[in-house]
Amino acid sequence: MQVRLERRRQQKWWYAAVTPVVAVLGALLAGAVFLAIEGFAPLTVYRALVEASFTTDFGITDSLANATPLVLTGLAAGVAFRMNLFNIGAEGQLYVGAIFGSWAGIAVAPELPGVLAVAVVLVCSALGGVVWALPMAAFRAYLGTSEIITSLMLSFVALYLMRYLIFGSGSYWRDPEVTNFPQGKKIAASAELPYFGQYQTHLGLVVVVAVAVLIWALIRFTSVGYDMNVVGSSPAAARYAGIPAGRVVLVALLLSGALGGLAGGVEVAGRAHALDPNGLELGLGYSGIVVAALARYNPFGIIVVAVLLGGLRNAGLALQSLPGERVPVEVSLMLQGAILLFAIGAEVFVRNRLRIVRRGPAVAT
C-alpha cells in the first residue's frame, strides 16, 4: 500500500472558505495544547485575547492601528503569491520604505501643505520599496534566481542599514540634538497622518483600505491583472498567448515591493513620525505572509485577517496582566506561526488529494 498526493483536477468553491477556518481552529487547538502543558487555562487566555483586542474602544482602535501596516505587507505577499512567486522580503522593503519616507518628511515636506506633504512621504516610501525589490525582481525575471533567497538576504541588509543610519553614524536621519540615546529626526508636522480623536488609529487606515480596493481592481479588471493571472496559472499558456512572462514577473514583484515600502511610509507618517528602528522591527513584513496565506491572497480577505492578527498583536501585552497566570507575551507570536503552518497545510490539501494505492501480490518469475 502506498499513499500519494495527487493534483485535484477541479477545486470545489467552498474550499476557499473552509481553508482559513481550518487554519485558525487548528492553530487555536495547538495553542490550547501548549498552554495546558505549561499549566495555563486555554479558555481563560483566549477570552483575555478577545476582550483586550475587540471589546473596548481603545482595544479596537489599537487593533486597527496594528492592522494598518499588516494590510499592506499582506497585499505585498499576496500579489506575489498569486503568481506562485514568494516575496519573503517585505520586511526589508518596509525598512527601506521607511528610510525613503522619513527623508521626504524631513527634507521635502516642510515646504509643502499637509495633503501634499503626506502624499510625498507615501510616494517616496513606495519608491524605496521598488528600489529594494528591483534586484530580486530582475534576477527572478531574467536569470531565474530564487526570489526567496534574494529577498530574504536583502531584508537583513536593509535591517542593518536602518540601524546604522540611527545607531552607528551621524547620518542625515539621526537627530543631533538627542545625545543620551540615538533617535531619528522628526518629520515635519504637515507630513503626519492625523489621528482619529484620542485613539491610536490614524488616517493611514483609510489609505490602506483604498490601496486594497485598487489592487483588487487591478487584478480583476485590467490587462496587467489578466497577464499576472495567466502567467501565475500556466507559464506555458502565457508563452503560447504571446504574454512576456519575464516582464510580467518583474512588474508583479516590483508592485509587491512598492506595497512593502508603502507600509514603512505609513508607519513613519502615522505612528513613528521618524525613522525609528525600535518601533519598526516588529516583524510586520513576515506577519504579512501569514495574512496573505490565511486570506488566500484575496485583497478584501487580507483586510479582515489583518484586523484579526492586529488584535492578536495588541493582546500580547494584556496576557501579562492576567491575575495568577503571567502568560508569556510570545504566545501571540506562537499563534501567528501556528496559523501560518496550518494555512499552508490546508492549502496543500485544497490543491491536492490523498490517494491510497494498493499493490497486488508480487508475481514470481
Buried (B, 14 or more C-beta within 10 A) or exposed (E): EEEEEEEEEEEEEEBBEEBBEBBBEBBBEBBBEBBEEEEBBBEBBBEBBEEBBBEEEEBBBBBBBBBBBBBBBBBBBBBBBBBEBBBBBBBBBBBBBBBBBBBBBBBBBEEBEBEBBBBBBBBBBBBBBBBBBBBBBBBBBEEEBEBBBBBBBBBEBBBEBBBEBBBEEEBBBBBEEEEEEBBBBBBBEBBBBEBBEEBBBBBBBEBBBEBBEEBBEBBEEEEBBBBBBBBBEEBEEBEEEEBBBBEBBBBBBBBBBBBBBBBBBBBBBBBBBBBBBEBBBBBBBBBBBBBBBBBBBBBEBBBBBBBBBBBBBBBBEBBEEBEEBEBEEEBBBBBBBBBBBBBBBBBEBBEEEEEEEEEEEEEEE
